[in-house]
Amino acid sequence: MQSRFTALGITNDDRAVLLAYELKEDEFKVDLHIVPRKSLSNEQAEKLEKEWTEGKTFDFPEDTLFVNPNLNAESILPADIRSDETGKIRIKQNEWAYTLLTAKLWESYLLELEELKKKAETLTQYDRQLFDDAKSFWERVLEHRKERDISQEGLDKIKDDVNSVFEKLKTFRKTESAEFEAASAKLRDEVLAKLEDIRQRADSKANFKELLEEFKTVQLESRKNRYTKSDDQTVRKNLDSTFQFINEQRNAFFSDKTAARIKGLQEVIQKMEYSLNRDKKDLEYYAKKADSSNIKSLELQLIKVKTNLLNETIASKEEKLKDIYATLEKLQKQASRQEHKTEETKAEVTDTPVTGSDAAPEQPASSEEPTSSASE
């Protein structure tokens, strides 16, 4: 890229001047020498326009005015000077502005890379934030390379440094992952042991309410743990199966207990109905005997007393049967509800949220690191 050029101009008081522009890329500025044309011989003017623009030295006249125009201004042509070469000046201004901006961008990236390297040098453990920062840095560099704001040569210069940051992170990551997996396995085994103990105690003598409360405590404690993805799935599966097992055992226990009570009541009803039918037959027998023409007065009185006793016994048994039938109906409805609840539990248990553990952090993928494939 040409860092020097000249153009002709006219001042407000109609004096001809020669404008000599120079880009000082290292200093991020532009120098402008405004030379009165009358102070230059034709030979000097030719040297300035040809030799100086190609990089040779030139002794500017004493009455040369020196300024530093702002590349970010609307124009680097001074306001008190007009020129027929404004198009040429504008093109150079845009080219130089782009050059300085990309140079500043590159300088900022080199400073950012130095910060990343310093952080990597002082690492004592894996730093996720540093990984994210390094990844973001490299992606931005590649994006500017794609847009030709950074040369392939510049990219190659920093590639090894960026790779060294990732390698340092990967070393710590491997150590951290091994420690994390060991810690996860220990927490997993502790939870599984507690669940197995709960399952062992879920028998006919169990206090199912207390067992379910104990299960909930284990479940809540497990949610605070961080597991690897594999351990998380194992814990989740065992929590689900233990919850289902407790409910099945509890429902089976209460179903068996209810069934036993129903059977017992049905047997009692059968005996009482048999006894009641016998009492009613006795009552019919005494009624017929009382109507006999051969009955004596004393016998009739005795039959009357027996009849009264039987009536009272029958009324008492019928009242008891009514209560027993009501209890039986209640138990049968309860058994039906328990059966329905068991089916619902089986259907819903797989949807029960049982863990809230964090999944294991993923390993940095090699595709996230800078590679030699970065090209124009």
Secondary structure, DSSP 8 states (H G I E B T S, - for coil): ---EEEEEEEETT--EEEEEEEEEGGGTEEEEEEEEGGGS-HHHHHHHHHTGGGT------TT-EEE---TTSS-SS-TTEE-TTHHHHHHHHHHHHHHHHHHHHHHHHHHHHHHHHHHHHT-SS--HHHHHHHHHHHHHHHHHHHTTSS-HHHHHHHHHHHHHHHHHHHHHHHHHHHHHHHHHHHHHHHHHHHHHHHHHT-STT--HHHHHHHHHHHHHHHHTSB--HHHHHHHHHHHHHHHHHHHHHHHHHHHHHHHHHHHHHHHHHHHHHHHHHHHHHHHHHHHHHHT-TT--HHHHHHHHHHHHHHHHHHHHHHHHHHHHHHHHHHHHHHHHHHHHHHHHHHHHGGG------B-------GGGS--TT---
